[in-house]
Amino acid sequence: MGTRKRTCGTGEKDNSLHLSRMGWNSYFQAQLQGCCSDDFLPARVVGVSKNSFRISNGEEEWRAVLAGRLMHPPHGRYPVTGDWVLAADSVIVKVLNRTNALCRGASGTHGKPDALPKREQVIAANLDTVFVVCGLDRDFNLRRIERYLTLVYNCGLNPVILLTKADLHRDPMPFVSELETVAFGVSIHVVSGLDGKGLLPLDGYLSPGQTAAMVGSSGAGKSTLVNRLYGKAIQATGSVSLRIGKGTHTTTARDLIMMPQGGMLIDNPGLREIAFWNDDGGVRAAFPEIENLAGACRFSNCRHMHEPGCRVLQAIAAGEILQDRLDSYHKMKRELAYLSLRQQKRADRVEKEQWKAVSLKIKALKKERRNR
């Protein structure tokens, strides 16, 4: 392992080119002002294990542990793959602010229709593109893709849909046509990890400094696609069950892979649950035709259920929008509304408990003064 070159704060350019190829930019550079020692090195998290992290400065990679004070809020955030950190040798002393983060509600509600996640799970940070990967087999599901799009939009990220396993069909274009009815304005690429069909346009998302992450079901072909894009097998792959049409979790970690195209790619384990955690306009972005029609409804608070003069219901009756599409819209709106209400109640409870603690301290001080 070579000498780690310092690029912190003072404007030294020893390793600036290598860092920029990993996504370092002025946003992260500005965070070094006034908080950086010559002993601190900027590096990017390229892998996370239970008690350690793999970090890289673009020239070398090494393992690091997290400073104890960062393990508990509010002193810092726990690093995830894609984060930029400052390290003192093999200890991460600071996690820099993120440009964005792909997050969801933590898993554990599978098979519980009325259950909602109780905590946030950050999947990856500082991304330029999120590849929503869907196989052209039994994995193809418009409702699931709608949820993925809503999840990505809620995080303020740019989705791109990859339809894998194109080699299974002579003409996959009917799938594209069907998908275009729900994925407005989203780039769609039909690809095959088996024979490399359609992969060349993906190089544009993996240019130097660009970071993309893959999300999709197990068995959708994510790891096979990574291997084909890389040019050799670097990720384990597995077969899909012919009986149930589902894949196995061959990818068990989130590693940031430096690609030959110059950019970086994160191959995530398959997601069984697409649970939301925040609402940042994801439904509006994923269902623009319904939102646009809603503005023409007779009543401003129209729920698009049975109200007279509802432009959305008129579109349903005219066949302009499918009922399944509207049902999906309603389901996600209810889910996000309930989640927002519960989080607000939790925030109010936390604030109430904080004021209760302050009140108890004040009473204790008064009692102490009386007893003097």
Short mmCIF file of the C-alpha atoms (twelve columns), coordinates in Angstrom:
data_MODEL
# 
_entry.id   MODEL 
# 
loop_
_atom_site.group_PDB 
_atom_site.id 
_atom_site.type_symbol 
_atom_site.label_atom_id 
_atom_site.label_alt_id 
_atom_site.label_comp_id 
_atom_site.label_asym_id 
_atom_site.label_seq_id 
_atom_site.Cartn_x 
_atom_site.Cartn_y 
_atom_site.Cartn_z 
_atom_site.pdbx_PDB_model_num 
ATOM 1   C CA . MET A 1   0.000   0.000   0.000   1 
ATOM 2   C CA . GLY A 2   1.509   3.321   -1.106  1 
ATOM 3   C CA . THR A 3   1.741   6.710   0.535   1 
ATOM 4   C CA . ARG A 4   -1.603  8.465   0.776   1 
ATOM 5   C CA . LYS A 5   -1.357  11.844  -0.904  1 
ATOM 6   C CA . ARG A 6   -2.851  14.818  0.864   1 
ATOM 7   C CA . THR A 7   -5.300  17.065  -0.963  1 
ATOM 8   C CA . CYS A 8   -7.035  18.659  1.960   1 
ATOM 9   C CA . GLY A 9   -7.866  22.320  2.410   1 
ATOM 10  C CA . THR A 10  -4.584  23.846  1.279   1 
ATOM 11  C CA . GLY A 11  -5.322  23.528  -2.458  1 
ATOM 12  C CA . GLU A 12  -2.640  20.943  -3.164  1 
ATOM 13  C CA . LYS A 13  -3.230  19.155  -6.469  1 
ATOM 14  C CA . ASP A 14  -1.341  15.945  -5.768  1 
ATOM 15  C CA . ASN A 15  -4.390  13.759  -6.129  1 
ATOM 16  C CA . SER A 16  -7.110  16.134  -7.360  1 
ATOM 17  C CA . LEU A 17  -7.449  14.406  -10.728 1 
ATOM 18  C CA . HIS A 18  -7.976  11.007  -9.127  1 
ATOM 19  C CA . LEU A 19  -10.529 12.444  -6.706  1 
ATOM 20  C CA . SER A 20  -12.468 14.222  -9.467  1 
ATOM 21  C CA . ARG A 21  -12.715 10.974  -11.390 1 
ATOM 22  C CA . MET A 22  -14.413 9.542   -8.316  1 
ATOM 23  C CA . GLY A 23  -16.962 12.363  -8.203  1 
ATOM 24  C CA . TRP A 24  -15.170 14.934  -6.044  1 
ATOM 25  C CA . ASN A 25  -16.318 18.460  -6.915  1 
ATOM 26  C CA . SER A 26  -16.571 22.011  -5.576  1 
ATOM 27  C CA . TYR A 27  -19.499 21.088  -3.316  1 
ATOM 28  C CA . PHE A 28  -17.318 18.722  -1.295  1 
ATOM 29  C CA . GLN A 29  -14.224 20.912  -1.586  1 
ATOM 30  C CA . ALA A 30  -16.099 23.822  0.016   1 
ATOM 31  C CA . GLN A 31  -16.807 21.695  3.085   1 
ATOM 32  C CA . LEU A 32  -13.098 21.471  3.829   1 
ATOM 33  C CA . GLN A 33  -12.751 25.163  4.579   1 
ATOM 34  C CA . GLY A 34  -11.991 25.760  8.241   1 
ATOM 35  C CA . CYS A 35  -12.462 22.125  9.299   1 
ATOM 36  C CA . CYS A 36  -9.527  20.327  7.803   1 
ATOM 37  C CA . SER A 37  -6.182  19.305  9.211   1 
ATOM 38  C CA . ASP A 38  -3.226  18.244  7.107   1 
ATOM 39  C CA . ASP A 39  -3.683  14.841  8.721   1 
ATOM 40  C CA . PHE A 40  -7.161  14.434  7.223   1 
ATOM 41  C CA . LEU A 41  -7.531  12.802  3.814   1 
ATOM 42  C CA . PRO A 42  -10.666 12.973  1.656   1 
ATOM 43  C CA . ALA A 43  -11.795 9.564   0.455   1 
ATOM 44  C CA . ARG A 44  -14.940 7.909   -0.836  1 
ATOM 45  C CA . VAL A 45  -16.657 4.940   0.777   1 
ATOM 46  C CA . VAL A 46  -16.560 2.093   -1.743  1 
ATOM 47  C CA . GLY A 47  -17.724 -0.700  0.542   1 
ATOM 48  C CA . VAL A 48  -19.332 -1.212  3.939   1 
ATOM 49  C CA . SER A 49  -19.028 -4.244  6.182   1 
ATOM 50  C CA . LYS A 50  -20.306 -4.756  9.703   1 
ATOM 51  C CA . ASN A 51  -17.541 -3.002  11.616  1 
ATOM 52  C CA . SER A 52  -15.363 -1.407  8.941   1 
ATOM 53  C CA . PHE A 53  -15.383 0.514   5.689   1 
ATOM 54  C CA . ARG A 54  -13.392 0.334   2.492   1 
ATOM 55  C CA . ILE A 55  -12.441 3.819   1.349   1 
ATOM 56  C CA . SER A 56  -10.499 5.080   -1.658  1 
ATOM 57  C CA . ASN A 57  -8.829  8.292   -2.753  1 
ATOM 58  C CA . GLY A 58  -8.744  7.205   -6.396  1 
ATOM 59  C CA . GLU A 59  -5.201  5.843   -6.231  1 
ATOM 60  C CA . GLU A 60  -5.385  3.361   -3.392  1 
ATOM 61  C CA . GLU A 61  -7.965  1.669   -1.248  1 
ATOM 62  C CA . TRP A 62  -7.750  0.871   2.445   1 
ATOM 63  C CA . ARG A 63  -9.895  -0.180  5.378   1 
ATOM 64  C CA . ALA A 64  -11.025 2.264   8.018   1 
ATOM 65  C CA . VAL A 65  -13.159 2.286   11.139  1 
ATOM 66  C CA . LEU A 66  -15.559 4.972   12.273  1 
ATOM 67  C CA . ALA A 67  -14.604 7.346   15.075  1 
ATOM 68  C CA . GLY A 68  -16.664 6.465   18.135  1 
ATOM 69  C CA . ARG A 69  -18.348 9.861   18.418  1 
ATOM 70  C CA . LEU A 70  -19.797 9.496   14.906  1 
ATOM 71  C CA . MET A 71  -21.722 6.368   15.770  1 
ATOM 72  C CA . HIS A 72  -24.374 8.320   17.627  1 
ATOM 73  C CA . PRO A 73  -26.404 11.338  16.426  1 
ATOM 74  C CA . PRO A 74  -26.244 14.315  16.473  1 
ATOM 75  C CA . HIS A 75  -22.455 14.185  16.191  1 
ATOM 76  C CA . GLY A 76  -22.440 12.659  12.721  1 
ATOM 77  C CA . ARG A 77  -24.054 10.304  10.273  1 
ATOM 78  C CA . TYR A 78  -23.229 6.690   9.621   1 
ATOM 79  C CA . PRO A 79  -21.413 6.360   6.268   1 
ATOM 80  C CA . VAL A 80  -22.919 4.421   3.387   1 
ATOM 81  C CA . THR A 81  -21.519 3.392   0.025   1 
ATOM 82  C CA . GLY A 82  -20.897 6.511   -2.051  1 
ATOM 83  C CA . ASP A 83  -20.321 8.859   0.886   1 
ATOM 84  C CA . TRP A 84  -17.318 11.195  0.977   1 
ATOM 85  C CA . VAL A 85  -15.420 11.163  4.270   1 
ATOM 86  C CA . LEU A 86  -12.343 12.618  5.893   1 
ATOM 87  C CA . ALA A 87  -9.976  10.038  7.323   1 
ATOM 88  C CA . ALA A 88  -7.054  10.318  9.702   1 
ATOM 89  C CA . ASP A 89  -5.051  7.325   8.547   1 
ATOM 90  C CA . SER A 90  -7.500  4.455   9.140   1 
ATOM 91  C CA . VAL A 91  -10.125 6.300   11.168  1 
ATOM 92  C CA . ILE A 92  -13.069 8.153   9.607   1 
ATOM 93  C CA . VAL A 93  -13.380 11.429  11.522  1 
ATOM 94  C CA . LYS A 94  -16.035 13.194  9.444   1 
ATOM 95  C CA . VAL A 95  -18.738 12.326  6.913   1 
ATOM 96  C CA . LEU A 96  -19.241 15.177  4.445   1 
ATOM 97  C CA . ASN A 97  -22.703 16.456  3.576   1 
ATOM 98  C CA . ARG A 98  -24.323 14.558  0.716   1 
ATOM 99  C CA . THR A 99  -25.599 15.968  -2.542  1 
ATOM 100 C CA . ASN A 100 -28.365 13.365  -2.359  1 
ATOM 101 C CA . ALA A 101 -29.139 9.927   -1.006  1 
ATOM 102 C CA . LEU A 102 -31.169 6.972   -2.218  1 
ATOM 103 C CA . CYS A 103 -33.201 5.852   0.768   1 
ATOM 104 C CA . ARG A 104 -36.248 3.792   1.610   1 
ATOM 105 C CA . GLY A 105 -38.149 2.610   4.639   1 
ATOM 106 C CA . ALA A 106 -36.222 -0.190  6.302   1 
ATOM 107 C CA . SER A 107 -37.413 -3.679  5.396   1 
ATOM 108 C CA . GLY A 108 -39.401 -5.870  7.718   1 
ATOM 109 C CA . THR A 109 -43.003 -5.176  6.694   1 
ATOM 110 C CA . HIS A 110 -43.175 -7.839  3.949   1 
ATOM 111 C CA . GLY A 111 -46.551 -9.570  4.009   1 
ATOM 112 C CA . LYS A 112 -48.035 -6.956  6.382   1 
ATOM 113 C CA . PRO A 113 -50.253 -4.721  4.224   1 
ATOM 114 C CA . ASP A 114 -51.068 -2.252  7.013   1 
ATOM 115 C CA . ALA A 115 -47.521 -2.028  8.364   1 
ATOM 116 C CA . LEU A 116 -45.180 0.851   7.638   1 
ATOM 117 C CA . PRO A 117 -41.413 1.070   8.154   1 
ATOM 118 C CA . LYS A 118 -40.226 2.477   11.457  1 
ATOM 119 C CA . ARG A 119 -36.844 3.763   10.353  1 
ATOM 120 C CA . GLU A 120 -34.982 5.008   7.315   1 
ATOM 121 C CA . GLN A 121 -32.462 2.930   5.403   1 
ATOM 122 C CA . VAL A 122 -29.998 4.865   3.273   1 
ATOM 123 C CA . ILE A 123 -28.970 2.658   0.353   1 
ATOM 124 C CA . ALA A 124 -26.319 4.817   -1.333  1 
ATOM 125 C CA . ALA A 125 -25.219 8.454   -1.486  1 
ATOM 126 C CA . ASN A 126 -24.031 11.058  -3.982  1 
ATOM 127 C CA . LEU A 127 -25.565 9.549   -7.116  1 
ATOM 128 C CA . ASP A 128 -26.053 10.915  -10.617 1 
ATOM 129 C CA . THR A 129 -28.316 8.162   -11.950 1 
ATOM 130 C CA . VAL A 130 -30.438 5.337   -10.582 1 
ATOM 131 C CA . PHE A 131 -30.905 2.394   -12.945 1 
ATOM 132 C CA . VAL A 132 -34.287 0.754   -12.326 1 
ATOM 133 C CA . VAL A 133 -33.632 -2.775  -13.602 1 
ATOM 134 C CA . CYS A 134 -36.515 -4.979  -14.699 1 
ATOM 135 C CA . GLY A 135 -36.284 -8.329  -16.472 1 
ATOM 136 C CA . LEU A 136 -38.409 -9.084  -19.519 1 
ATOM 137 C CA . ASP A 137 -39.683 -12.261 -17.921 1 
ATOM 138 C CA . ARG A 138 -42.042 -12.709 -14.995 1 
ATOM 139 C CA . ASP A 139 -40.211 -9.835  -13.304 1 
ATOM 140 C CA . PHE A 140 -41.887 -7.301  -15.623 1 
ATOM 141 C CA . ASN A 141 -44.512 -5.472  -13.571 1 
ATOM 142 C CA . LEU A 142 -45.771 -1.946  -14.281 1 
ATOM 143 C CA . ARG A 143 -47.038 -1.406  -10.732 1 
ATOM 144 C CA . ARG A 144 -43.647 -2.293  -9.254  1 
ATOM 145 C CA . ILE A 145 -41.887 0.032   -11.684 1 
ATOM 146 C CA . GLU A 146 -44.249 2.837   -10.646 1 
ATOM 147 C CA . ARG A 147 -43.177 2.319   -7.039  1 
ATOM 148 C CA . TYR A 148 -39.506 2.352   -7.976  1 
ATOM 149 C CA . LEU A 149 -39.972 5.592   -9.906  1 
ATOM 150 C CA . THR A 150 -41.830 7.185   -6.996  1 
ATOM 151 C CA . LEU A 151 -39.078 6.080   -4.605  1 
ATOM 152 C CA . VAL A 152 -36.335 7.532   -6.831  1 
ATOM 153 C CA . TYR A 153 -38.209 10.803  -7.414  1 
ATOM 154 C CA . ASN A 154 -38.845 11.173  -3.682  1 
ATOM 155 C CA . CYS A 155 -35.072 11.154  -3.234  1 
ATOM 156 C CA . GLY A 156 -34.609 13.869  -5.872  1 
ATOM 157 C CA . LEU A 157 -32.733 11.511  -8.178  1 
ATOM 158 C CA . ASN A 158 -32.776 10.793  -11.907 1 
ATOM 159 C CA . PRO A 159 -34.222 7.381   -12.862 1 
ATOM 160 C CA . VAL A 160 -33.315 5.416   -15.995 1 
ATOM 161 C CA . ILE A 161 -35.132 2.157   -16.753 1 
ATOM 162 C CA . LEU A 162 -33.177 -0.866  -17.982 1 
ATOM 163 C CA . LEU A 163 -35.233 -3.705  -19.434 1 
ATOM 164 C CA . THR A 164 -32.914 -6.696  -19.220 1 
ATOM 165 C CA . LYS A 165 -33.064 -10.168 -20.774 1 
ATOM 166 C CA . ALA A 166 -33.969 -8.785  -24.208 1 
ATOM 167 C CA . ASP A 167 -32.564 -12.012 -25.645 1 
ATOM 168 C CA . LEU A 168 -35.729 -13.786 -24.443 1 
ATOM 169 C CA . HIS A 169 -37.874 -12.004 -27.042 1 
ATOM 170 C CA . ARG A 170 -37.694 -11.509 -30.773 1 
ATOM 171 C CA . ASP A 171 -39.406 -8.144  -30.437 1 
ATOM 172 C CA . PRO A 172 -39.285 -6.528  -26.970 1 
ATOM 173 C CA . MET A 173 -40.772 -3.231  -28.229 1 
ATOM 174 C CA . PRO A 174 -44.328 -4.044  -27.008 1 
ATOM 175 C CA . PHE A 175 -42.876 -3.983  -23.476 1 
ATOM 176 C CA . VAL A 176 -41.376 -0.564  -24.164 1 
ATOM 177 C CA . SER A 177 -44.667 0.753   -25.525 1 
ATOM 178 C CA . GLU A 178 -46.504 -0.493  -22.445 1 
ATOM 179 C CA . LEU A 179 -43.900 1.005   -20.128 1 
ATOM 180 C CA . GLU A 180 -44.053 4.390   -21.857 1 
ATOM 181 C CA . THR A 181 -47.662 4.722   -20.684 1 
ATOM 182 C CA . VAL A 182 -46.489 4.932   -17.042 1 
ATOM 183 C CA . ALA A 183 -42.876 6.188   -17.255 1 
ATOM 184 C CA . PHE A 184 -43.324 9.638   -18.752 1 
ATOM 185 C CA . GLY A 185 -40.063 11.309  -19.740 1 
ATOM 186 C CA . VAL A 186 -37.923 8.486   -18.369 1 
ATOM 187 C CA . SER A 187 -35.176 7.068   -20.591 1 
ATOM 188 C CA . ILE A 188 -35.778 3.378   -21.333 1 
ATOM 189 C CA . HIS A 189 -33.040 1.042   -22.568 1 
ATOM 190 C CA . VAL A 190 -33.618 -2.526  -23.741 1 
ATOM 191 C CA . VAL A 191 -30.482 -4.520  -22.951 1 
ATOM 192 C CA . SER A 192 -29.136 -8.030  -22.624 1 
ATOM 193 C CA . GLY A 193 -26.388 -9.034  -20.247 1 
ATOM 194 C CA . LEU A 194 -26.107 -12.320 -22.102 1 
ATOM 195 C CA . ASP A 195 -25.131 -11.042 -25.553 1 
ATOM 196 C CA . GLY A 196 -24.400 -7.352  -24.793 1 
ATOM 197 C CA . LYS A 197 -27.316 -5.981  -26.809 1 
ATOM 198 C CA . GLY A 198 -28.115 -2.315  -26.150 1 
ATOM 199 C CA . LEU A 199 -25.274 -1.676  -23.697 1 
ATOM 200 C CA . LEU A 200 -23.338 0.971   -25.635 1 
ATOM 201 C CA . PRO A 201 -25.706 3.884   -24.727 1 
ATOM 202 C CA . LEU A 202 -25.157 3.111   -21.039 1 
ATOM 203 C CA . ASP A 203 -21.543 4.267   -21.272 1 
ATOM 204 C CA . GLY A 204 -22.822 7.851   -21.168 1 
ATOM 205 C CA . TYR A 205 -24.092 7.312   -17.621 1 
ATOM 206 C CA . LEU A 206 -20.709 5.923   -16.552 1 
ATOM 207 C CA . SER A 207 -18.355 8.635   -17.755 1 
ATOM 208 C CA . PRO A 208 -15.541 9.811   -15.405 1 
ATOM 209 C CA . GLY A 209 -16.894 11.341  -12.219 1 
ATOM 210 C CA . GLN A 210 -20.393 9.885   -12.700 1 
ATOM 211 C CA . THR A 211 -21.958 7.490   -10.212 1 
ATOM 212 C CA . ALA A 212 -24.915 5.217   -10.953 1 
ATOM 213 C CA . ALA A 213 -26.704 2.724   -8.723  1 
ATOM 214 C CA . MET A 214 -28.839 -0.247  -9.699  1 
ATOM 215 C CA . VAL A 215 -32.102 -1.191  -8.003  1 
ATOM 216 C CA . GLY A 216 -34.435 -4.028  -8.883  1 
ATOM 217 C CA . SER A 217 -35.692 -7.438  -7.869  1 
ATOM 218 C CA . SER A 218 -33.451 -10.419 -7.254  1 
ATOM 219 C CA . GLY A 219 -32.907 -12.229 -10.538 1 
ATOM 220 C CA . ALA A 220 -33.548 -9.133  -12.678 1 
ATOM 221 C CA . GLY A 221 -30.056 -9.472  -14.154 1 
ATOM 222 C CA . LYS A 222 -28.259 -6.637  -12.349 1 
ATOM 223 C CA . SER A 223 -25.031 -8.505  -11.604 1 
ATOM 224 C CA . THR A 224 -24.941 -10.078 -15.065 1 
ATOM 225 C CA . LEU A 225 -25.268 -6.588  -16.509 1 
ATOM 226 C CA . VAL A 226 -22.442 -5.295  -14.316 1 
ATOM 227 C CA . ASN A 227 -20.171 -8.089  -15.536 1 
ATOM 228 C CA . ARG A 228 -20.990 -7.374  -19.176 1 
ATOM 229 C CA . LEU A 229 -20.411 -3.621  -18.747 1 
ATOM 230 C CA . TYR A 230 -17.135 -4.270  -16.928 1 
ATOM 231 C CA . GLY A 231 -15.888 -6.735  -19.511 1 
ATOM 232 C CA . LYS A 232 -15.344 -9.680  -17.176 1 
ATOM 233 C CA . ALA A 233 -17.031 -11.487 -14.295 1 
ATOM 234 C CA . ILE A 234 -16.595 -9.440  -11.130 1 
ATOM 235 C CA . GLN A 235 -20.008 -10.087 -9.549  1 
ATOM 236 C CA . ALA A 236 -21.498 -13.461 -8.643  1 
ATOM 237 C CA . THR A 237 -24.598 -14.394 -10.610 1 
ATOM 238 C CA . GLY A 238 -27.311 -16.974 -10.107 1 
ATOM 239 C CA . SER A 239 -30.160 -18.558 -12.005 1 
ATOM 240 C CA . VAL A 240 -33.839 -17.728 -11.728 1 
ATOM 241 C CA . SER A 241 -36.209 -20.387 -10.411 1 
ATOM 242 C CA . LEU A 242 -38.269 -21.776 -13.287 1 
ATOM 243 C CA . ARG A 243 -41.012 -22.737 -10.837 1 
ATOM 244 C CA . ILE A 244 -41.662 -19.358 -9.207  1 
ATOM 245 C CA . GLY A 245 -39.810 -17.027 -11.562 1 
ATOM 246 C CA . LYS A 246 -37.787 -15.402 -8.770  1 
ATOM 247 C CA . GLY A 247 -34.075 -14.985 -8.361  1 
ATOM 248 C CA . THR A 248 -31.791 -15.478 -5.404  1 
ATOM 249 C CA . HIS A 249 -29.739 -12.868 -3.552  1 
ATOM 250 C CA . THR A 250 -26.378 -13.425 -5.238  1 
ATOM 251 C CA . THR A 251 -25.395 -9.801  -4.439  1 
ATOM 252 C CA . THR A 252 -25.187 -9.350  -0.670  1 
ATOM 253 C CA . ALA A 253 -23.222 -6.089  -0.385  1 
ATOM 254 C CA . ARG A 254 -23.299 -2.597  -1.861  1 
ATOM 255 C CA . ASP A 255 -19.907 -1.975  -3.417  1 
ATOM 256 C CA . LEU A 256 -18.949 1.026   -5.493  1 
ATOM 257 C CA . ILE A 257 -17.217 -0.440  -8.548  1 
ATOM 258 C CA . MET A 258 -14.792 1.585   -10.659 1 
ATOM 259 C CA . MET A 259 -15.831 0.867   -14.231 1 
ATOM 260 C CA . PRO A 260 -13.610 0.799   -17.350 1 
ATOM 261 C CA . GLN A 261 -15.777 3.590   -18.810 1 
ATOM 262 C CA . GLY A 262 -14.357 5.871   -16.085 1 
ATOM 263 C CA . GLY A 263 -17.412 6.154   -13.860 1 
ATOM 264 C CA . MET A 264 -18.702 4.141   -10.917 1 
ATOM 265 C CA . LEU A 265 -21.548 1.671   -10.486 1 
ATOM 266 C CA . ILE A 266 -23.223 0.313   -7.356  1 
ATOM 267 C CA . ASP A 267 -24.904 -3.089  -7.681  1 
ATOM 268 C CA . ASN A 268 -27.450 -3.320  -4.871  1 
ATOM 269 C CA . PRO A 269 -28.949 -6.527  -3.490  1 
ATOM 270 C CA . GLY A 270 -32.442 -7.236  -4.790  1 
ATOM 271 C CA . LEU A 271 -35.214 -5.346  -2.988  1 
ATOM 272 C CA . ARG A 272 -38.180 -7.421  -1.850  1 
ATOM 273 C CA . GLU A 273 -39.893 -4.381  -0.362  1 
ATOM 274 C CA . ILE A 274 -40.148 -0.941  -1.965  1 
ATOM 275 C CA . ALA A 275 -41.119 0.991   1.150   1 
ATOM 276 C CA . PHE A 276 -41.178 4.777   1.204   1 
ATOM 277 C CA . TRP A 277 -39.710 6.940   3.933   1 
ATOM 278 C CA . ASN A 278 -40.138 10.509  2.716   1 
ATOM 279 C CA . ASP A 279 -42.431 12.428  0.381   1 
ATOM 280 C CA . ASP A 280 -40.654 14.919  -1.823  1 
ATOM 281 C CA . GLY A 281 -43.088 15.042  -4.720  1 
ATOM 282 C CA . GLY A 282 -42.399 11.531  -5.940  1 
ATOM 283 C CA . VAL A 283 -46.056 10.731  -6.678  1 
ATOM 284 C CA . ARG A 284 -46.499 13.983  -8.614  1 
ATOM 285 C CA . ALA A 285 -43.457 13.181  -10.730 1 
ATOM 286 C CA . ALA A 286 -44.396 9.529   -11.277 1 
ATOM 287 C CA . PHE A 287 -48.057 10.244  -12.139 1 
ATOM 288 C CA . PRO A 288 -47.907 13.530  -14.069 1 
ATOM 289 C CA . GLU A 289 -50.961 12.864  -16.239 1 
ATOM 290 C CA . ILE A 290 -53.182 12.341  -13.186 1 
ATOM 291 C CA . GLU A 291 -51.774 15.391  -11.417 1 
ATOM 292 C CA . ASN A 292 -52.296 17.550  -14.502 1 
ATOM 293 C CA . LEU A 293 -55.907 16.414  -14.914 1 
ATOM 294 C CA . ALA A 294 -56.551 16.977  -11.207 1 
ATOM 295 C CA . GLY A 295 -56.120 20.706  -11.769 1 
ATOM 296 C CA . ALA A 296 -59.214 20.690  -13.990 1 
ATOM 297 C CA . CYS A 297 -61.501 18.961  -11.486 1 
ATOM 298 C CA . ARG A 298 -64.596 20.874  -10.347 1 
ATOM 299 C CA . PHE A 299 -63.552 20.776  -6.692  1 
ATOM 300 C CA . SER A 300 -60.088 21.807  -5.550  1 
ATOM 301 C CA . ASN A 301 -60.076 19.070  -2.883  1 
ATOM 302 C CA . CYS A 302 -61.273 16.366  -5.272  1 
ATOM 303 C CA . ARG A 303 -60.095 12.896  -4.234  1 
ATOM 304 C CA . HIS A 304 -60.808 11.369  -7.655  1 
ATOM 305 C CA . MET A 305 -63.017 8.716   -6.075  1 
ATOM 306 C CA . HIS A 306 -66.648 9.515   -6.891  1 
ATOM 307 C CA . GLU A 307 -66.910 13.314  -6.930  1 
ATOM 308 C CA . PRO A 308 -68.959 14.951  -9.725  1 
ATOM 309 C CA . GLY A 309 -66.977 16.933  -12.250 1 
ATOM 310 C CA . CYS A 310 -63.810 14.925  -11.632 1 
ATOM 311 C CA . ARG A 311 -61.633 15.228  -14.698 1 
ATOM 312 C CA . VAL A 312 -59.570 12.190  -13.673 1 
ATOM 313 C CA . LEU A 313 -62.627 9.936   -13.501 1 
ATOM 314 C CA . GLN A 314 -63.734 11.270  -16.871 1 
ATOM 315 C CA . ALA A 315 -60.356 10.212  -18.286 1 
ATOM 316 C CA . ILE A 316 -60.860 6.750   -16.771 1 
ATOM 317 C CA . ALA A 317 -64.276 6.452   -18.394 1 
ATOM 318 C CA . ALA A 318 -62.850 7.563   -21.752 1 
ATOM 319 C CA . GLY A 319 -60.023 5.028   -21.564 1 
ATOM 320 C CA . GLU A 320 -57.354 7.736   -21.396 1 
ATOM 321 C CA . ILE A 321 -56.096 6.340   -18.084 1 
ATOM 322 C CA . LEU A 322 -56.379 2.745   -16.879 1 
ATOM 323 C CA . GLN A 323 -58.125 2.034   -13.588 1 
ATOM 324 C CA . ASP A 324 -55.094 0.052   -12.360 1 
ATOM 325 C CA . ARG A 325 -52.980 3.150   -12.823 1 
ATOM 326 C CA . LEU A 326 -55.361 5.274   -10.738 1 
ATOM 327 C CA . ASP A 327 -55.583 2.559   -8.059  1 
ATOM 328 C CA . SER A 328 -51.792 2.551   -7.817  1 
ATOM 329 C CA . TYR A 329 -51.813 6.352   -7.501  1 
ATOM 330 C CA . HIS A 330 -54.382 6.247   -4.686  1 
ATOM 331 C CA . LYS A 331 -52.497 3.517   -2.842  1 
ATOM 332 C CA . MET A 332 -49.217 5.429   -2.815  1 
ATOM 333 C CA . LYS A 333 -50.907 8.710   -1.870  1 
ATOM 334 C CA . ARG A 334 -52.566 7.025   1.127   1 
ATOM 335 C CA . GLU A 335 -49.336 5.341   2.123   1 
ATOM 336 C CA . LEU A 336 -47.317 8.564   1.997   1 
ATOM 337 C CA . ALA A 337 -50.026 10.572  3.784   1 
ATOM 338 C CA . TYR A 338 -50.170 8.044   6.619   1 
ATOM 339 C CA . LEU A 339 -46.387 7.884   6.813   1 
ATOM 340 C CA . SER A 340 -46.154 11.691  6.981   1 
ATOM 341 C CA . LEU A 341 -48.775 11.813  9.745   1 
ATOM 342 C CA . ARG A 342 -47.001 9.185   11.797  1 
ATOM 343 C CA . GLN A 343 -43.636 10.898  11.415  1 
ATOM 344 C CA . GLN A 344 -45.199 14.202  12.466  1 
ATOM 345 C CA . LYS A 345 -46.679 12.582  15.545  1 
ATOM 346 C CA . ARG A 346 -43.296 11.094  16.352  1 
ATOM 347 C CA . ALA A 347 -41.636 14.502  15.947  1 
ATOM 348 C CA . ASP A 348 -44.243 16.116  18.215  1 
ATOM 349 C CA . ARG A 349 -43.699 13.396  20.810  1 
ATOM 350 C CA . VAL A 350 -39.925 13.892  20.716  1 
ATOM 351 C CA . GLU A 351 -40.346 17.650  21.160  1 
ATOM 352 C CA . LYS A 352 -42.764 17.086  24.035  1 
ATOM 353 C CA . GLU A 353 -40.297 14.741  25.733  1 
ATOM 354 C CA . GLN A 354 -37.498 17.286  25.281  1 
ATOM 355 C CA . TRP A 355 -39.541 20.038  26.930  1 
ATOM 356 C CA . LYS A 356 -40.513 17.634  29.708  1 
ATOM 357 C CA . ALA A 357 -36.823 16.971  30.350  1 
ATOM 358 C CA . VAL A 358 -36.115 20.714  30.440  1 
ATOM 359 C CA . SER A 359 -38.982 21.208  32.890  1 
ATOM 360 C CA . LEU A 360 -37.666 18.483  35.176  1 
ATOM 361 C CA . LYS A 361 -34.178 20.053  35.154  1 
ATOM 362 C CA . ILE A 362 -35.616 23.443  36.068  1 
ATOM 363 C CA . LYS A 363 -37.601 21.917  38.944  1 
ATOM 364 C CA . ALA A 364 -34.489 20.111  40.159  1 
ATOM 365 C CA . LEU A 365 -32.480 23.365  40.118  1 
ATOM 366 C CA . LYS A 366 -35.186 25.216  42.058  1 
ATOM 367 C CA . LYS A 367 -35.337 22.447  44.633  1 
ATOM 368 C CA . GLU A 368 -31.549 22.489  44.974  1 
ATOM 369 C CA . ARG A 369 -31.550 26.260  45.574  1 
ATOM 370 C CA . ARG A 370 -34.281 25.971  48.252  1 
ATOM 371 C CA . ASN A 371 -32.281 23.344  50.102  1 
ATOM 372 C CA . ARG A 372 -29.103 25.447  50.254  1 
# 
